[in-house]
């Protein structure tokens, strides 16, 4: 009977440890997802800015030499 009791105690400890680990991993995943979303938003803004600058450079007049050259 003592053997079964020790076995159950070990199983309960293992389950408690695994539950804590799962909770910690879930928290880390949530934090990482927040960072991913922030990076994605920043990349979107930078992409828009780059495309805007690219359009402006295409619309700019060609760089010509002054008449005295």
Helices and strands as residue ranges (DSSP letters): H 2-59
